[in-house]
Each structure stands twice: as C-alpha cells, then as structure tokens.
C-alpha cells in the first residue's frame, strides 16, 4: 500500500513537471510574434531565453525517470541558466550589460555546478547535498535578480516591475525555506525529489508557480511597452497630422501671398513694360519723325528727287519695322510665348546693335573695344538677344555718362568656352556698389535714380529662356562687367 502511494506520488510529480514545462513552452511560443517586427522593436532576447531554459528544466525533471536520470543534471543546469538569463535581462534594463569576459564567466557557472552535481546524483545517500547545492546557488542568483530589479524600479517606478520584484521575493523565500527544510530535516537521504515530504513538495511547487507567474509578468511588461510605444506613435502621428495641417494652411497662405505679389508685380511690370516700350520706341520713332520732317520740307520746296525720296522712304520703312519688332519681341517675352528660335551668328547681332547705338556713342565720346570671334552660332530669337545686348550697352553708356570719366570705354568680347558662348560687356565707370550686387537681376530693383528696375531682370528672363545665364562681376581696373552665357547651336 505504501509502495503504491509512493509510486503514485512519483508519477503525479512527473506529470506536474511536464505540465509546467508545457505551460512554460507555450509562454516561449507566445513571444515569437514580438520578434517578427523590425529588429529595432525587438524585446530583449534574454526573456524568451530564460523561459526556454525553464521549460527545458521542467520537461527534463518530468521525463527523467521515464527516459534517463541524467536528465536531472540537465534539468538543474537549465534551471540555473534560466536564472542567469534573468540577471542578464535585468542588467540590460539598467543599462549595464556584462562585457564579454563577465558574460563568459557567469555562463560557465552552471557548467561548474553541473560538474559538481553529477557525481552526487550517482552517489548513494546524497539527496540533501545535491538539493542544497542547487538551491543555495539558485538563491544567490535570485538575490542578484532582486538587486537589479529594485534598482530598475527606483528608476522607472513601473507597477509591473513592482509586482515582478514581489514575485521574485516570494520565489526566494520559497527556496530559502526549502533549503532550510532539506538541511535540517531528518528524513531519508536516498530519495529523489519526486518522493520528498509534503511540505518540501509544497515549497517546490510554490517556487515553480511563482517563476511561471514571473515569466507571465515579463510578457505583460513587454506588451505594455509595445502598447506604450504604439500609443506614442499614434500620438506622434496625431501631432504630425496637426502640424501637417498647419503647414498646409501656411502653404496655402503663402500661395495667396505669392499670388498677390505676382498680381502686384504684374501690374508693376505692365507699367514698366509700357515705359520700356515707350523708351525703346523713342529711337525709331524719333528717327522716323526727322525723316518725315525732312521729306515734308523738301516737298514744300519742290526740290526732292526720286533717289532722295526713295532713300527717305526706305529709312522710314526700316524704322517702322524696328518699332514693330520691339513691340512684338517684348510682348512675346512677357507672355512667355514661343521663342521662335533660329540659328544666328552672335557677331552679326552685336554688329546690328552697335549700328543702333552708334550715334549715342559718338555724342557721348565713348570708344568701343570690340573682340568677337568668328563663327559663334546660337539658336535664339534674334530680336530678343539684340534686346539683351542693347540693354547692357545702354546701361554701360548711362554709367559712363554719369561717371565723370574722361576716357570712356566699353569693351565687348565674345568667344567659345566649351559647349557655350560667352559674351561680356564691360565699362570703365564706377561699377556697381556691393550692396546692390546681390539684387541686380531682381524685378523693380534699380541702381539708378531714374531707372525702373526692368532692364537687367528682362535680360535674365530672356537669357534663361534659352538655357543660358547672366551674371555680374567687377571689371579689372574698375567698372562693371556683365557676362552672358548661351549654349552653342547644334549644327547638323
């Protein structure tokens, strides 16, 4: 009868161990989804590692009598390794993980205990000694866990960590009482843990139960951290959404302001364009008026001959064509219409503009230094580029007229540089003050008291239409120098 009860207790204990092992293994499997997220969001690997060792320990205890009693050594070694993994986990929480040497030494401890335990397991009458060896080592490790947990709790104040600390304390108390009962008890020493006294069994199952609860608490702790992180992400997204909405409103406001400024600039530019057209037309219309007056005078005197009449009419026709071209060109520029680009020689355009300003250059005693290479083909609307050259020359003429310089010079240079053509117009006047240089090409910004701030902006607008550029630099020896860069025409 007594033998049957003992046998029943052995089988019941084995079944309990297997059940605890399966439960712990289920906890391990429940951690897998948390390791399927991006690596930066993973919890510590020591948590499932500790639970895995505990599952191996419980299953080994449960199967030892049915398979091989050497599993007892594996079970106790795994139990210690589970506890060490928890120490590593709590150390990582406190930001003080072990270095390589410390990690190696602490993980060698279970191996050393296993070497001591195995001879005791096979020796007779050593139950008390081998249980004390394992429980005392385990208690030292649990005390270490408690110290790390208390340190982390003081820093974080998490309720879950507080409960985990209390559960670990209960595990320690259960182990201490079990060690005390084993060392002071007068029971037989030739038994296995499956046939311990009821009080010892109760303490053992208490420690196992508290350990499993601790693993569950760890799962809750990491789940809470995940939920907190997700809530933070949701809050951040909400804040980002609000900020994005504010930015969108600011961008809309910016668009409204830009539209208002463009509208204002358009009005200003329209006035400037009108004034510019009037200014540009003064020259051909003035010439036409002189020719008409001359023709009228000759007709009144009746002394005009056919050759002179034809010459005057040709001049009038040329002036009218030039006026029409100016209006058409400026209108095309300001409406961003098609450029109607055709291949032209830059030297021819420069020569044509010089013919226009020749009278003014002569009246203001300005010398031209011309250095234009042959064969500089560009694909442009000739009238627009002529407007650019004319504006740059007029600016140089006005600058020299107001400078007080006695020997007035304008240098025009054009040459090939790589796949582009460089045209420079420079004078020996006073140059552009440094404060104005950064805003030279802005609309309605002028360095002259009577200027409208349209000419250089218009030059830049035209040049960029042909994938070119224009910039300013101080001329060597003083004065202003404007450089226009245009791509070479791609001849077939």
VEXDREN-2710 file (C-alpha; in Angstrom, 1 decimal):
% VEXDREN-2710
k/r/px/py/pz
1/UNK/0.0/0.0/0.0
2/UNK/2.7/2.4/1.0
3/UNK/4.7/1.5/-2.1
4/UNK/1.7/2.2/-4.3
5/UNK/1.3/5.7/-2.7
6/UNK/4.9/6.5/-3.3
7/UNK/4.7/5.3/-6.9
8/UNK/1.6/7.4/-7.4
9/UNK/3.4/10.5/-5.9
10/UNK/6.3/9.9/-8.3
11/UNK/4.0/9.7/-11.3
12/UNK/2.0/12.7/-10.2
13/UNK/5.2/14.8/-9.7
14/UNK/6.4/13.8/-13.1
15/UNK/3.1/14.8/-14.7
16/UNK/3.2/18.1/-12.8
17/UNK/6.7/18.8/-14.1
18/UNK/5.6/18.0/-17.7
19/UNK/2.6/20.3/-17.4
20/UNK/4.7/23.1/-16.0
21/UNK/7.2/22.5/-18.9
22/UNK/4.4/22.6/-21.5
23/UNK/3.0/25.8/-19.9
24/UNK/6.4/27.5/-20.0
25/UNK/7.0/26.3/-23.5
26/UNK/3.7/28.0/-24.5
27/UNK/4.9/31.2/-23.0
28/UNK/8.0/30.9/-25.1
29/UNK/5.9/30.4/-28.3
30/UNK/3.8/33.5/-27.3
31/UNK/7.0/35.6/-27.6
32/UNK/7.6/34.8/-31.2
33/UNK/5.2/37.4/-32.7
34/UNK/7.1/40.2/-30.9
35/UNK/10.3/39.1/-32.8
36/UNK/8.6/39.3/-36.2
37/UNK/8.6/43.1/-36.1
38/UNK/11.6/45.2/-37.3
39/UNK/14.7/44.4/-35.3
40/UNK/14.8/47.8/-33.6
41/UNK/11.5/47.0/-32.0
42/UNK/12.5/43.6/-30.6
43/UNK/12.3/43.0/-26.8
44/UNK/15.4/41.6/-25.1
45/UNK/16.4/38.1/-26.2
46/UNK/17.1/37.1/-22.6
47/UNK/13.4/37.0/-21.8
48/UNK/12.5/34.1/-24.2
49/UNK/15.9/32.5/-23.5
50/UNK/15.2/32.3/-19.7
51/UNK/11.8/30.9/-20.3
52/UNK/13.2/28.3/-22.8
53/UNK/15.7/27.1/-20.2
54/UNK/13.0/26.9/-17.6
55/UNK/10.8/24.8/-20.0
56/UNK/13.8/22.5/-20.7
57/UNK/14.3/22.2/-16.9
58/UNK/10.7/21.3/-16.1
59/UNK/10.4/18.8/-19.0
60/UNK/13.7/17.2/-18.1
61/UNK/12.5/16.8/-14.4
62/UNK/9.3/15.3/-15.7
63/UNK/10.9/12.8/-18.1
64/UNK/14.0/11.8/-16.1
65/UNK/12.5/8.6/-14.5
66/UNK/10.9/7.6/-17.8
67/UNK/13.9/8.3/-20.1
68/UNK/17.2/8.7/-18.2
69/UNK/18.2/10.0/-14.8
70/UNK/21.0/12.1/-16.4
71/UNK/18.1/14.4/-17.3
72/UNK/18.2/15.5/-13.7
73/UNK/21.6/17.1/-14.3
74/UNK/20.3/18.8/-17.4
75/UNK/17.2/19.9/-15.6
76/UNK/19.2/21.6/-12.7
77/UNK/21.7/23.1/-15.1
78/UNK/18.9/24.6/-17.2
79/UNK/17.3/25.9/-14.1
80/UNK/20.4/27.8/-13.1
81/UNK/20.9/29.1/-16.7
82/UNK/17.3/30.4/-16.7
83/UNK/18.1/32.4/-13.6
84/UNK/21.3/33.7/-15.1
85/UNK/19.4/34.8/-18.3
86/UNK/17.1/36.8/-16.0
87/UNK/20.1/38.5/-14.4
88/UNK/21.4/39.5/-17.8
89/UNK/17.9/40.8/-18.7
90/UNK/17.6/43.0/-15.6
91/UNK/21.2/44.2/-16.1
92/UNK/20.3/45.3/-19.6
93/UNK/17.3/47.2/-18.3
94/UNK/19.6/49.2/-16.0
95/UNK/21.9/49.9/-19.0
96/UNK/24.8/47.9/-17.6
97/UNK/25.1/44.7/-19.6
98/UNK/28.0/42.4/-18.9
99/UNK/31.2/42.7/-21.0
100/UNK/32.5/39.6/-22.9
101/UNK/34.6/38.3/-20.1
102/UNK/31.9/38.7/-17.5
103/UNK/29.4/37.1/-19.8
104/UNK/31.7/34.1/-20.3
105/UNK/32.4/33.7/-16.6
106/UNK/28.7/33.9/-15.5
107/UNK/27.6/31.4/-18.1
108/UNK/30.4/29.0/-17.0
109/UNK/28.9/28.9/-13.5
110/UNK/26.1/26.4/-14.4
111/UNK/28.6/24.1/-16.1
112/UNK/30.7/24.1/-12.9
113/UNK/27.7/23.3/-10.8
114/UNK/26.8/20.5/-13.2
115/UNK/30.3/19.0/-12.8
116/UNK/29.8/19.0/-9.0
117/UNK/26.2/17.8/-9.2
118/UNK/26.7/14.8/-11.5
119/UNK/28.8/12.7/-9.0
120/UNK/26.4/13.5/-6.2
121/UNK/23.5/12.3/-8.3
122/UNK/25.0/8.9/-8.9
123/UNK/26.3/8.5/-5.3
124/UNK/24.0/7.0/-2.6
125/UNK/22.5/9.0/0.3
126/UNK/23.4/12.4/-1.2
127/UNK/19.9/13.8/-1.8
128/UNK/20.3/16.6/0.8
129/UNK/23.7/17.7/-0.5
130/UNK/22.7/17.9/-4.2
131/UNK/19.5/19.7/-3.4
132/UNK/21.3/22.2/-1.2
133/UNK/24.0/22.7/-3.9
134/UNK/21.3/23.7/-6.4
135/UNK/19.0/25.7/-4.1
136/UNK/21.9/27.7/-2.5
137/UNK/23.3/28.6/-5.9
138/UNK/19.8/29.5/-7.1
139/UNK/19.2/31.7/-4.0
140/UNK/22.4/33.7/-4.7
141/UNK/21.3/34.2/-8.3
142/UNK/17.8/35.3/-7.2
143/UNK/19.2/37.8/-4.7
144/UNK/21.2/39.2/-7.6
145/UNK/18.0/39.4/-9.7
146/UNK/16.3/41.3/-6.8
147/UNK/19.0/43.8/-6.5
148/UNK/18.8/44.6/-10.3
149/UNK/15.0/44.7/-10.2
150/UNK/15.0/47.1/-7.2
151/UNK/17.5/49.4/-8.9
152/UNK/15.3/49.5/-12.1
153/UNK/12.1/50.0/-10.1
154/UNK/13.6/53.0/-8.3
155/UNK/14.5/54.5/-11.7
156/UNK/11.3/53.7/-13.6
157/UNK/8.6/53.1/-11.0
158/UNK/6.7/50.7/-13.2
159/UNK/3.8/48.9/-11.4
160/UNK/4.6/45.7/-13.4
161/UNK/8.2/45.8/-12.3
162/UNK/7.0/46.2/-8.7
163/UNK/4.9/43.1/-9.0
164/UNK/7.8/41.3/-10.6
165/UNK/10.0/42.2/-7.7
166/UNK/7.4/40.9/-5.2
167/UNK/7.1/37.6/-7.2
168/UNK/10.9/37.2/-7.3
169/UNK/11.0/37.8/-3.5
170/UNK/8.4/35.1/-2.9
171/UNK/10.5/32.7/-5.1
172/UNK/13.5/33.5/-3.0
173/UNK/11.6/32.9/0.3
174/UNK/10.3/29.6/-1.0
175/UNK/13.8/28.4/-2.0
176/UNK/15.2/29.5/1.4
177/UNK/12.6/27.6/3.3
178/UNK/13.1/24.6/1.1
179/UNK/16.9/24.7/1.7
180/UNK/16.4/25.1/5.4
181/UNK/13.9/22.2/5.5
182/UNK/16.3/19.9/3.5
183/UNK/19.4/20.8/5.6
184/UNK/17.6/20.5/9.0
185/UNK/15.2/17.7/8.2
186/UNK/15.9/14.1/9.5
187/UNK/14.2/12.3/6.6
188/UNK/15.9/9.8/4.3
189/UNK/18.8/10.8/2.2
190/UNK/18.5/8.2/-0.5
191/UNK/15.4/9.5/-2.3
192/UNK/14.7/11.6/-5.3
193/UNK/12.8/14.9/-5.4
194/UNK/9.7/13.0/-6.6
195/UNK/9.3/11.5/-3.1
196/UNK/10.0/14.5/-0.9
197/UNK/8.0/15.2/2.2
198/UNK/4.7/17.1/1.5
199/UNK/6.0/20.4/3.0
200/UNK/9.1/20.3/0.7
201/UNK/6.9/19.4/-2.2
202/UNK/4.6/22.3/-1.5
203/UNK/7.6/24.7/-1.3
204/UNK/9.0/23.4/-4.6
205/UNK/5.7/23.8/-6.4
206/UNK/5.3/27.3/-4.9
207/UNK/8.7/28.3/-6.4
208/UNK/7.7/26.8/-9.8
209/UNK/4.4/28.6/-9.8
210/UNK/6.0/31.9/-8.9
211/UNK/8.6/31.5/-11.6
212/UNK/5.9/30.9/-14.2
213/UNK/3.9/34.0/-12.9
214/UNK/7.2/35.9/-13.2
215/UNK/7.5/34.9/-16.9
216/UNK/3.9/36.0/-17.5
217/UNK/4.6/39.3/-15.8
218/UNK/7.6/39.8/-18.1
219/UNK/5.3/39.2/-21.1
220/UNK/2.9/41.8/-19.7
221/UNK/5.8/44.2/-19.1
222/UNK/6.9/43.9/-22.8
223/UNK/3.4/44.0/-24.0
224/UNK/2.8/47.2/-22.0
225/UNK/6.0/48.7/-23.5
226/UNK/4.8/47.8/-27.0
227/UNK/1.4/49.3/-26.4
228/UNK/3.0/52.4/-24.9
229/UNK/5.2/52.7/-28.0
230/UNK/2.3/52.3/-30.3
231/UNK/0.3/54.9/-28.4
232/UNK/3.3/57.2/-28.6
233/UNK/3.4/56.6/-32.4
234/UNK/-0.3/57.3/-32.6
235/UNK/0.2/60.5/-30.6
236/UNK/3.1/61.5/-32.7
237/UNK/1.1/60.8/-35.9
238/UNK/-1.7/62.9/-34.5
239/UNK/0.7/65.7/-33.7
240/UNK/2.3/65.3/-37.1
241/UNK/-1.1/65.4/-38.7
242/UNK/-2.0/68.6/-36.8
243/UNK/1.4/70.1/-37.7
244/UNK/1.0/69.0/-41.3
245/UNK/-2.4/70.6/-41.4
246/UNK/-0.9/73.8/-40.1
247/UNK/1.9/73.6/-42.6
248/UNK/-0.7/73.1/-45.4
249/UNK/-2.6/76.1/-44.2
250/UNK/0.7/78.1/-44.1
251/UNK/1.5/76.9/-47.6
252/UNK/-1.9/78.0/-48.8
253/UNK/-1.4/81.3/-47.2
254/UNK/2.0/81.5/-48.9
255/UNK/0.4/80.8/-52.2
256/UNK/-2.2/83.5/-51.6
257/UNK/0.6/85.9/-50.7
258/UNK/2.6/84.9/-53.8
259/UNK/-0.4/85.3/-56.0
260/UNK/-1.0/88.7/-54.5
261/UNK/2.6/89.7/-55.0
262/UNK/2.6/88.3/-58.6
263/UNK/-0.5/90.3/-59.3
264/UNK/1.1/93.4/-57.8
265/UNK/4.3/92.6/-59.7
266/UNK/2.4/92.0/-62.9
267/UNK/0.8/95.4/-62.5
268/UNK/4.1/97.0/-61.8
269/UNK/5.7/95.0/-64.7
270/UNK/3.0/96.1/-67.0
271/UNK/3.7/99.7/-66.2
272/UNK/7.4/99.1/-66.5
273/UNK/6.9/97.3/-69.8
274/UNK/4.8/100.3/-71.1
275/UNK/7.6/102.6/-70.1
276/UNK/10.2/100.3/-71.6
277/UNK/8.3/100.1/-74.9
278/UNK/8.0/103.9/-74.9
279/UNK/11.7/104.3/-74.3
280/UNK/12.7/101.7/-76.9
281/UNK/10.3/103.2/-79.5
282/UNK/11.7/106.7/-79.0
283/UNK/14.7/105.9/-81.1
284/UNK/12.9/104.5/-84.2
285/UNK/10.0/106.9/-83.9
286/UNK/12.3/109.9/-83.4
287/UNK/14.3/108.9/-86.5
288/UNK/11.0/108.5/-88.4
289/UNK/9.9/111.9/-87.3
290/UNK/13.1/113.5/-88.5
291/UNK/12.8/111.8/-91.9
292/UNK/9.2/112.9/-92.2
293/UNK/10.0/116.5/-91.4
294/UNK/12.9/116.4/-93.9
295/UNK/10.7/114.9/-96.6
296/UNK/7.9/117.4/-95.9
297/UNK/10.4/120.3/-96.2
298/UNK/11.7/119.0/-99.5
299/UNK/8.2/118.5/-100.8
300/UNK/7.2/122.1/-99.9
301/UNK/10.2/123.4/-101.7
302/UNK/9.6/121.1/-104.6
303/UNK/13.3/120.2/-104.8
304/UNK/13.1/116.5/-104.0
305/UNK/14.5/114.0/-106.5
306/UNK/13.4/110.3/-106.8
307/UNK/16.6/108.9/-105.4
308/UNK/16.5/111.0/-102.3
309/UNK/12.8/110.3/-101.9
310/UNK/13.4/106.6/-102.1
311/UNK/16.2/106.8/-99.6
312/UNK/14.0/108.6/-97.1
313/UNK/11.1/106.2/-97.6
314/UNK/13.5/103.2/-97.1
315/UNK/14.6/104.7/-93.8
316/UNK/11.1/105.3/-92.7
317/UNK/10.2/101.7/-93.6
318/UNK/13.2/100.4/-91.6
319/UNK/12.3/102.5/-88.6
320/UNK/8.8/101.2/-88.7
321/UNK/9.9/97.6/-88.9
322/UNK/12.3/98.1/-86.0
323/UNK/9.5/99.6/-83.9
324/UNK/7.1/96.7/-84.7
325/UNK/9.9/94.2/-83.9
326/UNK/10.4/95.8/-80.5
327/UNK/6.7/95.6/-79.6
328/UNK/6.4/92.0/-80.8
329/UNK/9.6/90.9/-79.0
330/UNK/8.7/92.4/-75.7
331/UNK/5.1/91.1/-75.9
332/UNK/6.4/87.6/-76.6
333/UNK/8.8/87.8/-73.6
334/UNK/6.2/89.0/-71.1
335/UNK/3.6/86.5/-72.2
336/UNK/6.0/83.5/-72.2
337/UNK/5.1/82.7/-75.7
338/UNK/7.1/80.6/-78.2
339/UNK/10.6/81.8/-78.7
340/UNK/10.6/81.1/-82.5
341/UNK/14.3/80.4/-82.1
342/UNK/16.5/80.2/-85.2
343/UNK/20.2/79.8/-85.7
344/UNK/22.1/83.1/-85.8
345/UNK/25.7/84.4/-85.5
346/UNK/26.3/86.3/-82.3
347/UNK/28.8/88.6/-84.1
348/UNK/26.0/89.7/-86.5
349/UNK/23.7/90.5/-83.6
350/UNK/26.4/92.6/-81.9
351/UNK/27.1/94.5/-85.1
352/UNK/23.4/95.2/-85.6
353/UNK/23.1/96.6/-82.1
354/UNK/26.2/98.7/-82.4
355/UNK/24.7/100.4/-85.6
356/UNK/21.7/101.4/-83.4
357/UNK/23.7/102.9/-80.6
358/UNK/26.5/104.4/-82.8
359/UNK/25.1/108.0/-82.7
360/UNK/24.8/107.9/-78.9
361/UNK/28.3/106.5/-78.5
362/UNK/29.6/109.3/-80.7
363/UNK/27.7/112.1/-78.9
364/UNK/29.0/110.9/-75.5
365/UNK/32.5/110.3/-76.8
366/UNK/32.6/106.6/-75.8
367/UNK/35.1/104.3/-77.5
368/UNK/34.2/100.7/-78.3
369/UNK/36.8/97.9/-77.9
370/UNK/35.4/95.0/-79.9
371/UNK/36.7/91.4/-79.7
372/UNK/34.2/89.0/-81.2
373/UNK/35.3/85.6/-82.5
374/UNK/34.0/84.4/-85.8
375/UNK/31.6/81.5/-86.1
376/UNK/29.7/81.8/-82.8
377/UNK/26.4/80.1/-83.7
378/UNK/23.5/80.3/-81.3
379/UNK/19.9/79.2/-81.6
380/UNK/17.7/82.1/-80.4
381/UNK/15.1/84.7/-81.3
382/UNK/17.5/87.3/-82.7
383/UNK/15.3/90.3/-81.7
384/UNK/15.3/89.1/-78.0
385/UNK/19.1/88.7/-77.8
386/UNK/19.5/92.0/-79.6
387/UNK/17.4/93.5/-76.8
388/UNK/19.7/91.9/-74.2
389/UNK/22.8/93.4/-75.8
390/UNK/21.1/96.7/-76.3
391/UNK/20.1/96.9/-72.6
392/UNK/23.6/96.0/-71.5
393/UNK/25.1/98.6/-73.8
394/UNK/22.6/101.3/-72.7
395/UNK/23.4/100.6/-69.1
396/UNK/27.1/100.9/-69.8
397/UNK/26.5/104.2/-71.7
398/UNK/24.5/105.7/-68.9
399/UNK/27.0/104.6/-66.3
400/UNK/29.8/106.2/-68.2
401/UNK/27.8/109.4/-68.9
402/UNK/27.3/109.8/-65.1
403/UNK/30.7/108.8/-64.0
404/UNK/32.8/111.8/-64.9
405/UNK/35.4/109.6/-66.6
406/UNK/37.3/111.4/-69.3
407/UNK/38.5/108.4/-71.4
408/UNK/35.3/106.4/-71.7
409/UNK/35.5/102.8/-72.9
410/UNK/33.1/99.9/-73.5
411/UNK/34.6/96.5/-74.2
412/UNK/32.6/93.9/-75.9
413/UNK/34.1/90.4/-76.0
414/UNK/32.6/87.1/-77.4
415/UNK/34.2/83.7/-77.5
416/UNK/33.6/79.9/-77.4
417/UNK/34.1/78.3/-73.9
418/UNK/33.5/74.6/-74.1
419/UNK/30.0/74.0/-75.4
420/UNK/28.8/77.6/-74.8
421/UNK/29.3/81.1/-76.0
422/UNK/30.5/83.8/-73.5
423/UNK/29.5/87.4/-74.3
424/UNK/30.8/90.1/-71.9
425/UNK/30.0/93.8/-71.9
426/UNK/32.2/95.9/-69.6
427/UNK/32.9/99.6/-69.0
428/UNK/35.5/101.6/-67.1
429/UNK/32.9/103.5/-65.0
430/UNK/32.4/103.4/-61.2
431/UNK/30.9/99.9/-61.2
432/UNK/28.0/98.6/-59.1
433/UNK/28.0/99.1/-55.3
434/UNK/28.5/95.9/-53.4
435/UNK/25.2/96.4/-51.5
436/UNK/23.3/96.2/-54.8
437/UNK/25.1/93.3/-56.5
438/UNK/23.0/90.5/-54.9
439/UNK/19.8/92.1/-56.1
440/UNK/20.9/93.3/-59.5
441/UNK/18.6/91.0/-61.5
442/UNK/15.5/91.4/-59.3
443/UNK/12.4/92.9/-60.8
444/UNK/11.8/96.6/-60.0
445/UNK/15.3/96.9/-58.4
446/UNK/17.4/99.6/-59.9
447/UNK/20.8/101.2/-59.1
448/UNK/19.9/104.4/-60.9
449/UNK/17.7/107.1/-59.6
450/UNK/15.8/107.3/-62.9
451/UNK/15.8/103.6/-63.5
452/UNK/12.7/101.4/-63.5
453/UNK/14.4/98.1/-62.4
454/UNK/13.3/96.3/-65.5
455/UNK/16.3/96.1/-67.9
456/UNK/18.5/93.5/-66.1
457/UNK/15.6/91.5/-65.0
458/UNK/14.4/91.4/-68.6
459/UNK/17.9/90.3/-69.7
460/UNK/18.0/87.4/-67.3
461/UNK/14.4/86.5/-68.2
462/UNK/15.3/86.3/-71.9
463/UNK/18.7/84.5/-71.4
464/UNK/17.2/81.8/-69.2
465/UNK/14.6/81.1/-71.9
466/UNK/17.4/79.7/-74.0
467/UNK/19.0/77.7/-71.1
468/UNK/21.6/80.4/-70.6
469/UNK/22.8/82.5/-67.7
470/UNK/23.9/86.0/-66.9
471/UNK/26.0/87.3/-64.0
472/UNK/27.9/90.4/-62.8
473/UNK/31.4/90.9/-61.7
474/UNK/33.6/93.9/-61.1
475/UNK/35.7/94.8/-64.2
476/UNK/39.5/94.6/-63.9
477/UNK/40.8/98.1/-63.2
478/UNK/37.3/99.3/-62.1
479/UNK/33.9/99.4/-63.7
480/UNK/31.1/96.9/-64.3
481/UNK/31.3/93.7/-66.3
482/UNK/28.2/91.6/-67.3
483/UNK/28.8/88.1/-68.7
484/UNK/26.1/86.3/-70.8
485/UNK/26.5/82.5/-71.4
486/UNK/24.5/80.8/-74.1
487/UNK/24.7/77.3/-75.5
488/UNK/26.3/76.8/-78.9
489/UNK/23.8/75.9/-81.6
490/UNK/24.0/72.2/-82.5
491/UNK/24.6/72.3/-86.2
492/UNK/23.7/69.2/-88.2
END
